Amino acid sequence: MRTAVLLFLLALGVRLALIATFADPAYPDSFYYVDVARSLAAGHGFSVDFVWIFAEVGGTLPANPILPITSNGHWMPLASLVQVPFIWLLGPTAFASALPFAIFGALAAPIARGIALEVGASRRVALGAGILAAVPALATPFMAQPDNFGLYEPLVAAALWMAARGLKGHARSYALAGLLVGVATLARNDGVLVGAAVGLAFLWDRWRAWRSGGTRPPAIPAWAAVACAGLFVLVVAPWLARQLAAFGTFSPSTASGKVLFIRDIGEWNSITTPATLQHLLGQGLGPLLASRVNGLLAAITIFSVLVGGVVLVPFMAIGAWRRRRSRDFGPFLTYAAILFAFSAIVSAVHVPGGTFIHSAIALAPHAYVLALEGIVAAVAWVAARRRSWDRAAAERIFTSAAVGFALLAGLAGSLTTQAAWSGRQADFQAVAAALDVAGAPTTDRVMSIDASGTRYWTGRGGVVLVNDPLDTVERVARAYEIRWLVVNRADSVPAVAPLLAGERPAWVGAPILATAAGPRIGLAVFPVCTQAGDARCTGAAP
């Protein structure tokens, strides 16, 4: 218990240090979760005054384009809900939003150690796995973000652990897995894939008992399976009922087709590109297969770099091969196979955009146990052929080196990533300052590539800059009575690129902010005139 507590404190300390160096949300997901949490804490319910992606409102320009809108048409609610008590206690601050993720996410370290001890690994491997989970290589900077990383990882790792215990005769553990999967699903839709792995564990157990001809009874009793499924339904049913009442469907963004039927990630942000099965298949078999292969390769690369730090990946493979028939790792390996297959077949175009790492981080605790066991196995193989090797000393050296490498990778990755986030934060702050200087009231609506981030930093709602022709951008601006347009050369859409070169249509005025990016404009804020009598867009082009 003492070691588990120390690992938790180590992981918590790492996450608090990350918050101390960069407390604010850093990208659309985390901005969105914070914006929703603050709305909840203020008593406004699941509501936001911006459209971060049109998939949340049907995938096209609505017939009645209003703001605010009902939130969470795409993302699940848990990452916002856990912030609310902290916001009530500490106020609507960045620290209040980040703190619950640091606390809950730190559980991944003692969970990794518990998994290692459960499977019979040495105490050195268990300790090393706990430290690796505390500082998960290049994924480390994401661990303190107000995002679902810190929730999904310990929930899924614990659910797979409990399912494995069920296969060894611990019926209550298997039932508990259903509860954990339900809570994980409230953090990410991908939780249902974990549920599939847990369900397959039960079916495998029954098949195994049937194959034995009655000589080997099932390890998981029927009541445990019913309890597992019942607890899952008990947790997720209220949210699904809310979705059905609010949107008329369990998954609004999926129903729009934008999740499943786009050809590339650029279409995710378009309201004119069809999002149908016919559109997806219409690209031809070659491009369709190529996109699936690219999705799989991207998933493997993302996991290998961010979680495995590249160096640990071969040892993860060795450990997985040695444990391929182990009941302890059966649910984990099943979930890993399902996740990679799903990422390749269903969500391939979303994988490079970051959706995969949110799910893949849940593989880390088990994967780190396998990596260290793989190192031990590799050392044993070499020691058996080199009599001069001290096997115990070699195991100690190489496992310590792996842990040390992950710590250095985590530190370097955090510094580099947070530096990039700081640059993006400076852009948001420049936009906020420009709007304030221009006297724009907080009721003004802004169009930008990241509407949730713009809302967080400027206090102004609005809509996302759609990836469509300029006349469609204008149509959206008029529909939502947009007053300002933010264009960032580093992250934008092709249609608005001419604005940065001074080619402005009549409905766009001269910029109130234009920062340089070399010889060109990098970031600009333009007035948008969508109402009669608005004189801000008159005058010569800049």
C-alpha positions in Angstrom: 0.0 0.0 0.0 2.8 2.4 0.8 4.4 2.0 -2.6 1.0 2.5 -4.3 0.5 5.7 -2.4 4.0 6.9 -3.3 3.3 6.2 -6.9 0.1 8.1 -6.8 1.9 11.1 -5.2 4.6 10.9 -7.8 2.0 10.9 -10.6 0.1 13.7 -8.9 3.2 15.8 -8.5 4.1 15.4 -12.2 0.6 16.6 -13.2 0.6 19.5 -10.7 4.0 20.6 -12.1 2.4 20.5 -15.6 -0.4 22.7 -14.4 2.0 25.1 -12.8 3.9 25.6 -16.1 0.8 25.6 -18.3 -2.6 25.7 -16.6 -5.0 26.6 -19.4 -6.6 24.3 -21.9 -4.6 24.1 -25.1 -6.7 22.8 -28.0 -10.4 22.5 -29.1 -11.3 19.4 -27.0 -10.1 20.9 -23.7 -11.4 24.3 -24.5 -14.8 22.8 -25.2 -14.9 20.8 -22.0 -14.0 23.8 -19.9 -16.6 26.0 -21.7 -19.3 23.5 -21.0 -18.2 23.0 -17.4 -18.4 26.8 -16.7 -21.8 26.9 -18.3 -22.9 24.0 -16.0 -21.4 25.7 -12.9 -23.2 28.9 -13.8 -26.5 27.2 -13.9 -27.0 27.3 -17.7 -26.9 23.6 -18.2 -25.4 21.7 -21.1 -25.4 24.8 -23.4 -22.7 26.8 -25.3 -22.9 30.0 -27.3 -20.7 28.7 -30.1 -20.6 26.1 -32.8 -17.2 24.4 -32.7 -18.2 21.9 -35.5 -21.3 21.9 -37.6 -21.6 18.1 -37.0 -23.2 19.0 -33.7 -26.1 20.8 -35.4 -26.7 18.4 -38.2 -23.7 18.8 -40.4 -25.1 21.6 -42.5 -26.2 25.2 -41.9 -29.4 24.8 -39.8 -32.7 26.1 -41.0 -32.9 28.0 -37.7 -29.3 29.1 -37.0 -29.4 30.2 -33.3 -27.0 30.6 -30.4 -26.7 29.3 -27.8 -27.1 25.7 -28.7 -27.5 22.5 -26.8 -24.0 21.1 -26.1 -22.4 17.7 -26.3 -23.8 16.6 -29.6 -20.4 15.0 -30.3 -18.3 14.7 -27.1 -19.4 12.9 -23.9 -20.1 14.8 -20.6 -17.8 13.4 -17.9 -14.8 15.7 -18.6 -17.1 18.7 -18.0 -19.0 17.2 -15.1 -16.0 16.5 -13.0 -14.9 20.1 -13.2 -18.1 21.6 -11.8 -17.5 21.0 -8.0 -14.0 22.4 -8.3 -15.3 25.5 -10.2 -17.9 26.0 -7.4 -15.1 25.7 -4.8 -12.2 27.6 -6.5 -14.0 29.7 -9.1 -13.9 29.6 -12.9 -10.1 29.4 -13.1 -7.8 27.3 -15.2 -6.5 25.6 -12.0 -10.0 24.6 -11.0 -10.6 23.0 -14.3 -7.3 21.1 -14.5 -7.1 19.9 -10.9 -9.7 17.0 -11.1 -7.8 15.5 -14.1 -4.5 15.6 -12.2 -6.0 13.9 -9.2 -8.0 11.2 -11.0 -5.4 10.7 -13.7 -2.7 10.0 -11.1 -4.5 6.8 -10.3 -3.0 5.3 -13.4 0.3 4.8 -11.7 -0.8 2.6 -8.8 -3.2 0.8 -11.2 -0.3 -0.1 -13.4 1.6 -1.5 -10.4 -1.5 -3.4 -9.3 -1.8 -5.0 -12.7 1.8 -6.0 -12.7 1.5 -7.7 -9.3 -1.7 -9.4 -10.3 -0.1 -11.0 -13.3 2.9 -12.2 -11.2 5.5 -9.8 -12.4 8.4 -8.9 -10.2 8.3 -6.0 -7.8 10.9 -4.2 -9.9 8.7 -4.5 -13.0 5.6 -3.4 -10.9 7.4 -0.4 -9.6 8.8 0.5 -13.0 5.4 0.2 -14.7 3.9 2.5 -12.0 6.6 5.1 -12.7 6.1 4.8 -16.5 2.4 5.4 -16.0 3.2 8.4 -13.8 5.3 9.8 -16.7 4.0 8.3 -19.9 6.8 9.3 -22.2 5.8 11.9 -24.9 2.1 11.7 -23.8 3.0 13.3 -20.5 2.0 16.9 -21.3 -1.6 15.8 -22.1 -2.1 14.3 -18.6 -3.0 17.6 -16.9 -5.2 18.9 -19.6 -8.9 19.3 -18.9 -9.6 16.6 -21.4 -10.6 12.9 -21.1 -7.0 11.6 -21.0 -6.9 11.6 -17.2 -10.3 10.0 -16.9 -10.2 7.4 -19.6 -6.8 5.9 -18.9 -7.4 4.7 -15.3 -11.0 3.8 -16.0 -10.3 1.6 -18.9 -7.1 0.1 -17.4 -9.1 -0.8 -14.3 -12.0 -2.2 -16.3 -9.7 -4.5 -18.3 -7.9 -5.5 -15.1 -11.3 -6.5 -13.5 -12.4 -8.4 -16.6 -9.2 -10.4 -16.4 -9.8 -11.1 -12.7 -13.2 -12.4 -13.7 -11.6 -14.9 -16.0 -9.8 -16.2 -13.0 -12.9 -16.7 -11.0 -13.4 -13.3 -9.3 -17.1 -12.8 -10.2 -17.5 -9.5 -8.3 -14.5 -8.1 -10.2 -16.2 -8.9 -13.5 -19.4 -7.2 -12.4 -17.4 -4.2 -11.4 -15.9 -4.0 -14.9 -19.3 -3.2 -16.2 -19.6 -0.2 -13.9 -16.1 1.0 -15.0 -16.9 0.6 -18.7 -20.0 2.6 -18.2 -18.2 5.5 -16.5 -15.5 5.3 -19.2 -18.1 5.6 -21.9 -19.3 8.8 -20.3 -15.8 10.0 -20.8 -15.4 8.8 -24.4 -17.8 7.1 -26.9 -15.0 4.6 -27.4 -15.8 3.1 -24.0 -18.3 0.8 -25.9 -15.2 -0.8 -27.5 -13.9 -1.7 -24.0 -17.4 -3.1 -23.3 -17.0 -5.3 -26.4 -13.7 -6.6 -25.1 -15.3 -7.3 -21.7 -18.2 -9.1 -23.3 -15.9 -11.2 -25.5 -14.1 -12.3 -22.3 -17.4 -13.8 -21.1 -18.1 -15.5 -24.4 -14.6 -16.9 -24.5 -15.0 -18.2 -21.0 -18.2 -19.9 -22.0 -16.7 -21.4 -25.2 -13.7 -22.7 -23.2 -16.0 -24.4 -20.7 -18.1 -25.9 -23.5 -15.0 -27.2 -25.2 -13.9 -28.9 -22.0 -17.0 -31.1 -22.1 -18.0 -30.1 -18.6 -14.7 -30.8 -17.0 -13.9 -27.1 -16.7 -16.8 -25.0 -15.4 -17.1 -21.3 -16.5 -15.0 -18.9 -14.4 -17.6 -16.1 -14.8 -21.0 -17.1 -13.4 -24.1 -15.9 -15.3 -25.2 -13.6 -12.5 -21.8 -11.7 -12.8 -22.4 -11.2 -16.5 -25.9 -9.9 -15.9 -24.6 -7.6 -13.1 -21.8 -6.4 -15.4 -24.3 -5.5 -18.2 -26.8 -4.1 -15.7 -24.3 -1.7 -14.1 -23.2 -0.5 -17.5 -26.7 0.3 -18.6 -27.4 1.9 -15.2 -24.5 4.3 -15.7 -25.0 5.2 -19.4 -28.8 5.1 -19.7 -29.5 8.5 -18.2 -27.1 10.2 -20.6 -28.5 8.3 -23.6 -32.0 9.3 -22.6 -30.9 12.9 -22.5 -29.3 12.7 -25.9 -32.5 11.2 -27.3 -34.6 13.9 -25.7 -32.3 16.7 -26.8 -31.3 15.6 -30.3 -33.7 12.8 -31.2 -30.7 10.4 -31.6 -28.1 8.8 -29.3 -25.2 10.2 -31.4 -26.0 13.4 -33.3 -22.6 13.8 -34.9 -22.6 10.2 -36.1 -26.2 10.6 -37.4 -25.0 13.5 -39.5 -22.6 11.2 -41.3 -19.6 13.5 -40.6 -18.0 11.0 -38.3 -18.3 8.0 -40.6 -18.5 9.1 -44.2 -15.9 11.7 -44.9 -13.0 11.0 -47.2 -10.5 13.2 -45.5 -10.3 15.3 -42.3 -10.8 18.5 -44.3 -14.4 17.5 -44.9 -15.0 17.2 -41.2 -15.3 21.0 -41.1 -17.3 21.4 -44.3 -21.1 22.0 -44.6 -21.4 21.5 -48.3 -19.5 18.3 -48.9 -21.9 15.3 -48.8 -21.5 13.0 -45.7 -23.1 9.8 -47.0 -22.0 6.2 -47.6 -22.3 6.9 -51.3 -19.9 9.8 -51.1 -17.4 7.7 -49.1 -17.6 4.8 -51.5 -17.6 7.1 -54.6 -13.9 7.8 -54.2 -13.2 4.4 -55.5 -11.7 1.2 -54.0 -8.1 2.3 -54.2 -8.3 5.6 -52.4 -10.7 4.0 -49.8 -8.3 1.2 -49.0 -5.4 3.6 -49.0 -7.1 5.8 -46.4 -7.8 2.7 -44.2 -4.1 1.7 -44.4 -3.0 5.2 -43.7 -5.3 5.3 -40.7 -3.8 2.1 -39.3 -0.2 3.2 -39.9 -1.0 6.6 -38.3 -2.5 4.8 -35.2 0.6 2.5 -34.9 2.9 5.5 -35.2 1.0 7.7 -32.7 1.0 5.0 -30.1 4.6 4.0 -30.8 5.8 7.6 -30.4 3.6 9.1 -27.8 3.1 6.2 -25.5 6.0 3.9 -26.3 8.6 6.6 -26.9 9.6 4.3 -29.9 12.3 2.6 -27.7 9.8 0.7 -25.6 7.7 -0.6 -28.5 9.9 -3.7 -29.4 9.8 -4.8 -25.8 6.1 -4.3 -25.6 5.8 -6.6 -28.6 8.0 -9.2 -26.9 6.0 -9.0 -23.7 2.7 -9.3 -25.6 3.9 -12.4 -27.5 4.9 -14.1 -24.2 1.6 -13.2 -22.7 -0.6 -13.9 -25.8 -2.4 -16.9 -24.1 -2.5 -15.3 -20.7 -6.0 -14.7 -19.1 -4.4 -11.7 -17.3 -3.8 -10.0 -20.6 -6.6 -11.5 -22.7 -9.1 -8.6 -22.3 -6.3 -6.0 -22.8 -5.0 -7.6 -26.0 -8.6 -8.0 -27.2 -9.3 -4.3 -26.6 -6.0 -3.3 -28.3 -6.9 -5.4 -31.4 -10.5 -3.9 -31.5 -9.2 -0.3 -31.0 -6.6 -0.6 -33.8 -9.1 -2.3 -36.1 -11.8 0.3 -35.4 -9.3 3.1 -36.0 -8.3 1.6 -39.4 -11.7 0.6 -40.7 -14.1 3.2 -39.2 -12.3 6.3 -38.0 -9.2 6.2 -40.2 -9.4 9.8 -41.3 -9.8 11.1 -37.7 -6.8 9.2 -36.4 -4.1 11.8 -37.5 -6.3 14.6 -36.1 -5.8 13.3 -32.5 -8.8 11.2 -31.8 -6.8 8.0 -31.6 -4.4 9.0 -28.8 -7.3 9.9 -26.6 -8.3 6.2 -26.7 -4.8 4.7 -27.0 -3.6 6.3 -23.7 -5.8 3.7 -21.9 -3.4 1.0 -23.2 -0.5 2.5 -21.4 -0.6 0.8 -18.0 -0.8 -2.7 -19.4 1.6 -1.9 -22.2 4.2 -0.7 -19.7 4.0 -3.9 -17.8 4.5 -5.8 -21.0 7.4 -3.6 -22.0 9.3 -4.2 -18.8 8.5 -7.9 -18.9 9.8 -7.9 -22.5 13.1 -6.3 -21.3 13.4 -9.0 -18.6 12.8 -11.7 -21.2 15.3 -10.2 -23.6 17.9 -9.9 -20.9 17.3 -13.6 -19.9 17.7 -14.6 -23.5 21.0 -12.8 -23.9 22.3 -13.9 -20.5 21.6 -17.6 -21.4 24.1 -17.2 -24.3 26.6 -15.0 -22.5 27.9 -16.6 -19.4 29.7 -13.4 -18.4 26.4 -11.6 -17.9 25.1 -11.1 -14.4 21.4 -11.5 -15.2 20.0 -9.8 -12.1 22.3 -6.8 -12.5 21.5 -6.6 -16.2 17.7 -6.7 -15.5 18.2 -3.9 -13.0 20.3 -1.8 -15.4 18.0 -2.2 -18.4 14.7 -1.7 -16.6 16.1 1.4 -14.9 17.4 2.7 -18.2 13.9 2.2 -19.8 12.3 4.1 -16.9 14.9 6.8 -17.1 14.4 7.2 -20.8 10.7 7.7 -20.4 11.3 10.3 -17.7 13.6 12.3 -19.9 11.2 11.9 -22.9 8.4 13.1 -20.7 10.3 16.1 -19.6 11.5 17.0 -23.1 8.1 16.3 -24.6 6.4 18.5 -22.1 8.7 21.4 -22.6 8.4 21.2 -26.4 4.6 20.7 -26.4 3.9 23.4 -23.9 6.1 25.9 -25.8 3.9 25.2 -28.9 0.8 25.6 -26.8 2.1 28.9 -25.4 2.5 30.3 -29.0 -1.1 29.4 -29.8 -2.2 30.9 -26.5 -0.4 34.2 -27.4 -2.4 34.3 -30.6 -5.7 34.0 -28.7 -4.6 36.7 -26.3 -3.7 39.0 -29.2 -7.1 38.5 -30.7 -8.8 39.1 -27.3 -6.8 42.3 -26.8 -7.6 43.5 -30.4 -11.3 43.0 -29.9 -11.2 44.8 -26.5 -9.3 47.8 -28.0 -11.8 47.9 -30.9 -14.6 48.2 -28.3 -16.3 45.0 -29.4 -18.9 44.0 -26.8 -18.9 40.5 -25.4 -22.2 39.9 -27.3 -20.4 40.2 -30.6 -20.0 36.9 -32.4 -16.7 35.7 -33.9 -15.9 33.3 -36.7 -12.6 31.4 -36.2 -11.1 28.1 -36.8 -11.3 27.2 -33.1 -14.6 28.6 -31.8 -14.3 26.9 -28.4 -10.8 28.4 -27.9 -12.0 31.9 -29.0 -14.9 31.7 -26.6 -12.5 30.7 -23.8 -10.0 33.5 -24.4 -12.2 36.3 -25.6 -15.5 35.6 -23.9 -17.3 35.9 -27.2 -19.3 33.2 -28.8 -19.6 32.4 -32.5 -19.1 29.7 -35.1 -16.3 27.7 -36.6 -14.7 28.9 -39.9 -16.1 26.3 -42.3 -13.9 24.6 -44.9 -16.0 25.7 -47.9 -15.9 28.3 -50.7 -15.9 32.0 -49.6 -19.5 32.5 -50.6 -20.5 29.7 -48.1 -18.4 31.3 -45.4 -20.3 34.5 -46.1 -23.6 32.7 -45.9 -22.7 31.2 -42.5 -21.5 34.6 -41.3 -24.8 36.2 -42.3 -26.9 33.4 -40.8 -25.3 33.8 -37.4 -24.8 37.6 -37.5 -21.0 37.3 -37.2 -19.2 40.6 -36.4 -15.6 39.5 -36.6 -13.5 37.0 -38.5 -10.2 35.6 -37.2 -7.8 34.1 -39.8 -4.6 32.4 -38.7 -2.3 31.4 -41.6 -0.9 28.5 -39.5 -4.4 27.0 -39.0 -7.1 28.0 -41.4 -9.0 27.0 -44.5 -8.0 27.7 -48.2 -11.0 29.9 -49.0 -9.8 32.8 -46.7 -6.2 32.7 -47.7 -6.7 35.7 -50.1 -7.8 37.9 -47.2 -4.3 37.7 -45.7 -3.0 39.0 -49.1 -5.4 42.0 -49.0 -8.0 40.6 -51.4 -11.2 41.4 -49.4 -14.8 41.0 -50.5 -17.2 43.8 -49.7 -18.5 42.2 -46.5 -15.0 42.0 -44.9 -13.4 45.2 -43.6 -9.7 46.2 -43.0 -8.1 44.2 -40.2 -8.0 45.6 -36.7 -5.1 43.2 -36.0 -2.5 42.0 -38.5 0.6 40.3 -37.1 3.6 39.4 -39.3 4.7 35.9 -40.2 7.9 36.7 -42.1 7.0 38.9 -45.1 3.3 37.9 -44.9 0.4 38.4 -42.4 0.2 35.5 -40.0 -2.7 36.4 -37.8 -5.5 38.9 -38.6 -8.9 39.9 -37.2 -11.3 41.4 -39.7 -14.6 43.2 -39.1 -17.5 41.4 -40.8 -20.5 43.4 -42.0 -23.6 41.3 -42.4 -26.2 43.9 -41.4 -27.4 47.0 -43.3 -25.8 50.2 -42.1 -22.6 48.6 -40.8 -19.9 51.0 -42.0 -16.9 49.1 -40.7 -16.2 47.4 -44.0 -16.1 50.6 -46.2 -12.8 52.0 -47.5 -9.9 50.8 -49.6 -8.3 47.4 -49.2 -5.3 47.4 -46.9 
